[in-house]
Amino acid sequence: MQYCLQCGHKAEVKIPATDNMPRLVCPSCGYIHYENPKIICGALVVFEDKVLLCRRAIEPQYGLWTIPAGFMENGETIAEGAARECFEEADAVAINPSLYCIYDIPDIGQIYIIYLADLKDGAFGIGSESLDSALFSEDDIPWDTIAFEAVKRTLTCYFEDRKKFSTLNEFPVHQDMIGKDQSIKRY
């Protein structure tokens, strides 16, 4: 962005007097444009012993598999956003959501917040942002064609937790950081 969102004047990058980070600042009206991380909300939706995955019909990662997830919208809670993404991408209704995984990805300015949820009546379809959707058992997960590192980690956590805990209500919340080299820092 090169121009002020308030007055349209050409803006410049500098550190405002009240800050310690470079920001886009308008020299005409003084407006400071803050860029903050984007929140990705999604759900690992489970039916019986299988998880719901969607094959992406949009970039990035066109044609690869993911869980229903996307950018949070203004005016919705994170859980509402996750449920909306399930409906948009897989024509599915996610019920009984519980917070499951949080991933800080500072290199791209994103925070993934993933819920664990049940698939209502086992019903799903193909949404407008998907080429396909399907329920996968652990042995059938297409690991080589999973779109995002956060999704791979969420699936890995789920299958490990499933062996340790008897109900979804007992699953812990996982919090990790993903960097450019895909290294992880546990908190």
C-alpha positions as a Markdown table, in Angstrom:
| # | Residue | x | y | z |
|---|---|---|---|---|
| 1 | Met | 0.0 | 0.0 | 0.0 |
| 2 | Gln | 1.3 | 3.4 | -0.9 |
| 3 | Tyr | -1.5 | 5.8 | -0.1 |
| 4 | Cys | -3.3 | 6.8 | 3.1 |
| 5 | Leu | -6.6 | 5.1 | 3.8 |
| 6 | Gln | -8.0 | 8.2 | 5.3 |
| 7 | Cys | -7.1 | 11.0 | 2.9 |
| 8 | Gly | -5.5 | 9.3 | -0.1 |
| 9 | His | -2.2 | 11.2 | 0.2 |
| 10 | Lys | 1.0 | 9.3 | -0.6 |
| 11 | Ala | 2.2 | 7.7 | 2.6 |
| 12 | Glu | 5.7 | 6.8 | 3.8 |
| 13 | Val | 7.2 | 4.1 | 6.0 |
| 14 | Lys | 8.6 | 5.4 | 9.2 |
| 15 | Ile | 8.6 | 4.8 | 12.9 |
| 16 | Pro | 5.9 | 7.0 | 14.5 |
| 17 | Ala | 6.8 | 9.0 | 17.6 |
| 18 | Thr | 4.4 | 6.8 | 19.7 |
| 19 | Asp | 5.7 | 3.5 | 18.4 |
| 20 | Asn | 8.9 | 1.4 | 18.0 |
| 21 | Met | 8.1 | -0.3 | 14.7 |
| 22 | Pro | 8.1 | 0.9 | 11.1 |
| 23 | Arg | 4.6 | 1.7 | 9.9 |
| 24 | Leu | 2.9 | 3.3 | 6.9 |
| 25 | Val | 2.3 | 6.9 | 8.0 |
| 26 | Cys | 0.5 | 9.7 | 6.2 |
| 27 | Pro | 2.6 | 12.9 | 6.3 |
| 28 | Ser | -0.5 | 14.9 | 5.4 |
| 29 | Cys | -3.1 | 13.8 | 8.0 |
| 30 | Gly | -0.9 | 11.7 | 10.4 |
| 31 | Tyr | -2.9 | 8.5 | 10.0 |
| 32 | Ile | -0.9 | 5.4 | 10.9 |
| 33 | His | -1.8 | 2.2 | 9.0 |
| 34 | Tyr | -1.2 | -0.8 | 11.2 |
| 35 | Glu | -0.7 | -4.3 | 9.6 |
| 36 | Asn | -1.6 | -7.1 | 12.0 |
| 37 | Pro | -1.6 | -10.9 | 11.7 |
| 38 | Lys | -4.6 | -12.6 | 10.0 |
| 39 | Ile | -6.5 | -15.2 | 11.8 |
| 40 | Ile | -7.2 | -18.5 | 10.0 |
| 41 | Cys | -10.1 | -20.3 | 11.6 |
| 42 | Gly | -10.9 | -23.9 | 10.8 |
| 43 | Ala | -12.2 | -27.3 | 12.1 |
| 44 | Leu | -10.9 | -30.8 | 12.2 |
| 45 | Val | -14.3 | -32.4 | 11.7 |
| 46 | Val | -14.7 | -36.0 | 12.8 |
| 47 | Phe | -17.3 | -38.7 | 12.0 |
| 48 | Glu | -16.9 | -42.1 | 13.6 |
| 49 | Asp | -13.2 | -42.9 | 13.1 |
| 50 | Lys | -12.6 | -40.6 | 10.1 |
| 51 | Val | -11.8 | -37.0 | 9.5 |
| 52 | Leu | -13.2 | -34.7 | 6.8 |
| 53 | Leu | -10.8 | -33.2 | 4.3 |
| 54 | Cys | -11.4 | -31.0 | 1.3 |
| 55 | Arg | -9.4 | -30.7 | -1.9 |
| 56 | Arg | -8.8 | -27.1 | -2.7 |
| 57 | Ala | -10.3 | -25.4 | -5.7 |
| 58 | Ile | -8.5 | -22.2 | -5.0 |
| 59 | Glu | -5.0 | -20.9 | -4.6 |
| 60 | Pro | -2.8 | -21.2 | -2.6 |
| 61 | Gln | -2.2 | -24.9 | -2.8 |
| 62 | Tyr | -4.8 | -25.6 | -5.5 |
| 63 | Gly | -5.7 | -29.3 | -5.8 |
| 64 | Leu | -4.2 | -30.3 | -2.4 |
| 65 | Trp | -6.1 | -31.6 | 0.6 |
| 66 | Thr | -6.9 | -29.5 | 3.8 |
| 67 | Ile | -9.3 | -29.3 | 6.6 |
| 68 | Pro | -12.1 | -26.7 | 6.2 |
| 69 | Ala | -10.4 | -23.4 | 7.1 |
| 70 | Gly | -10.0 | -19.9 | 6.0 |
| 71 | Phe | -9.8 | -16.2 | 7.0 |
| 72 | Met | -12.0 | -15.1 | 9.9 |
| 73 | Glu | -14.5 | -12.4 | 8.9 |
| 74 | Asn | -15.4 | -9.3 | 10.8 |
| 75 | Gly | -18.5 | -9.7 | 13.0 |
| 76 | Glu | -18.0 | -13.4 | 13.8 |
| 77 | Thr | -16.4 | -15.4 | 16.6 |
| 78 | Ile | -13.6 | -17.8 | 15.8 |
| 79 | Ala | -15.9 | -20.8 | 16.3 |
| 80 | Glu | -18.6 | -19.2 | 14.0 |
| 81 | Gly | -15.9 | -18.7 | 11.4 |
| 82 | Ala | -14.8 | -22.3 | 11.6 |
| 83 | Ala | -18.4 | -23.5 | 11.3 |
| 84 | Arg | -18.9 | -21.2 | 8.3 |
| 85 | Glu | -15.7 | -22.5 | 6.6 |
| 86 | Cys | -17.0 | -26.1 | 7.0 |
| 87 | Phe | -20.3 | -25.2 | 5.3 |
| 88 | Glu | -18.6 | -23.2 | 2.5 |
| 89 | Glu | -15.9 | -25.8 | 1.7 |
| 90 | Ala | -17.6 | -29.1 | 2.5 |
| 91 | Asp | -21.4 | -28.4 | 2.7 |
| 92 | Ala | -21.0 | -29.8 | 6.3 |
| 93 | Val | -22.3 | -28.8 | 9.6 |
| 94 | Ala | -19.8 | -28.9 | 12.4 |
| 95 | Ile | -21.2 | -29.4 | 15.9 |
| 96 | Asn | -19.8 | -29.5 | 19.4 |
| 97 | Pro | -16.7 | -27.5 | 18.6 |
| 98 | Ser | -13.8 | -27.4 | 21.1 |
| 99 | Leu | -10.6 | -25.5 | 20.8 |
| 100 | Tyr | -7.9 | -27.9 | 19.6 |
| 101 | Cys | -4.8 | -26.3 | 18.0 |
| 102 | Ile | -3.3 | -22.9 | 17.8 |
| 103 | Tyr | -0.3 | -22.1 | 15.5 |
| 104 | Asp | 1.6 | -18.9 | 15.4 |
| 105 | Ile | 3.1 | -18.4 | 12.0 |
| 106 | Pro | 5.0 | -15.1 | 12.3 |
| 107 | Asp | 6.8 | -15.3 | 9.0 |
| 108 | Ile | 3.6 | -14.9 | 7.0 |
| 109 | Gly | 1.6 | -13.0 | 9.7 |
| 110 | Gln | -1.0 | -15.6 | 10.3 |
| 111 | Ile | -2.5 | -17.3 | 13.4 |
| 112 | Tyr | -4.3 | -20.6 | 12.8 |
| 113 | Ile | -7.0 | -21.5 | 15.3 |
| 114 | Ile | -8.4 | -25.0 | 14.8 |
| 115 | Tyr | -11.4 | -26.5 | 16.5 |
| 116 | Leu | -12.2 | -30.2 | 16.9 |
| 117 | Ala | -15.8 | -30.8 | 16.0 |
| 118 | Asp | -18.3 | -33.6 | 15.2 |
| 119 | Leu | -19.8 | -33.9 | 11.7 |
| 120 | Lys | -23.6 | -33.6 | 12.1 |
| 121 | Asp | -25.3 | -36.7 | 10.8 |
| 122 | Gly | -22.2 | -37.7 | 8.8 |
| 123 | Ala | -23.4 | -35.5 | 6.0 |
| 124 | Phe | -21.1 | -33.5 | 3.7 |
| 125 | Gly | -20.8 | -32.4 | 0.1 |
| 126 | Ile | -18.5 | -30.3 | -2.1 |
| 127 | Gly | -18.5 | -26.6 | -1.4 |
| 128 | Ser | -17.7 | -23.8 | -3.9 |
| 129 | Glu | -14.0 | -23.6 | -2.8 |
| 130 | Ser | -13.4 | -27.4 | -3.1 |
| 131 | Leu | -12.9 | -29.8 | -5.9 |
| 132 | Asp | -13.7 | -32.8 | -3.7 |
| 133 | Ser | -14.3 | -33.7 | 0.0 |
| 134 | Ala | -14.1 | -37.0 | 1.7 |
| 135 | Leu | -13.9 | -38.7 | 5.1 |
| 136 | Phe | -10.5 | -40.3 | 5.7 |
| 137 | Ser | -9.3 | -42.9 | 8.1 |
| 138 | Glu | -5.8 | -42.5 | 9.6 |
| 139 | Asp | -4.4 | -45.1 | 7.1 |
| 140 | Asp | -6.0 | -43.3 | 4.1 |
| 141 | Ile | -4.8 | -39.7 | 4.8 |
| 142 | Pro | -3.1 | -38.4 | 1.6 |
| 143 | Trp | -0.1 | -37.1 | 3.6 |
| 144 | Asp | 2.0 | -36.2 | 0.5 |
| 145 | Thr | -0.8 | -33.9 | -0.8 |
| 146 | Ile | -1.8 | -32.1 | 2.4 |
| 147 | Ala | -1.8 | -28.4 | 1.7 |
| 148 | Phe | -0.4 | -26.7 | 4.8 |
| 149 | Glu | 2.0 | -27.5 | 7.6 |
| 150 | Ala | -0.6 | -26.5 | 10.3 |
| 151 | Val | -3.0 | -29.1 | 8.8 |
| 152 | Lys | -0.4 | -31.8 | 8.9 |
| 153 | Arg | 0.4 | -31.0 | 12.5 |
| 154 | Thr | -3.3 | -30.9 | 13.5 |
| 155 | Leu | -3.9 | -34.3 | 11.9 |
| 156 | Thr | -0.8 | -35.8 | 13.5 |
| 157 | Cys | -1.9 | -34.4 | 16.9 |
| 158 | Tyr | -5.4 | -35.9 | 16.4 |
| 159 | Phe | -4.3 | -39.4 | 15.6 |
| 160 | Glu | -1.8 | -39.4 | 18.5 |
| 161 | Asp | -4.4 | -38.0 | 20.9 |
| 162 | Arg | -7.0 | -40.5 | 19.8 |
| 163 | Lys | -4.7 | -43.3 | 21.0 |
| 164 | Lys | -4.3 | -41.7 | 24.4 |
| 165 | Phe | -7.8 | -40.4 | 25.2 |
| 166 | Ser | -11.2 | -42.1 | 25.2 |
| 167 | Thr | -13.3 | -39.2 | 24.2 |
| 168 | Leu | -12.9 | -36.0 | 22.2 |
| 169 | Asn | -13.7 | -34.0 | 25.3 |
| 170 | Glu | -10.4 | -35.2 | 26.9 |
| 171 | Phe | -8.2 | -34.0 | 24.1 |
| 172 | Pro | -5.7 | -31.3 | 25.1 |
| 173 | Val | -5.2 | -28.0 | 23.4 |
| 174 | His | -2.0 | -27.8 | 21.3 |
| 175 | Gln | -0.1 | -24.6 | 20.9 |
| 176 | Asp | 2.9 | -24.4 | 18.5 |
| 177 | Met | 4.9 | -22.0 | 16.4 |
| 178 | Ile | 5.7 | -22.7 | 12.7 |
| 179 | Gly | 8.6 | -21.0 | 11.1 |
| 180 | Lys | 10.0 | -20.7 | 7.6 |
| 181 | Asp | 12.1 | -23.8 | 8.1 |
| 182 | Gln | 9.0 | -25.6 | 9.5 |
| 183 | Ser | 10.7 | -25.9 | 12.9 |
| 184 | Ile | 8.6 | -25.9 | 15.9 |
| 185 | Lys | 8.9 | -24.2 | 19.3 |
| 186 | Arg | 6.7 | -25.7 | 22.0 |
| 187 | Tyr | 5.3 | -23.4 | 24.7 |
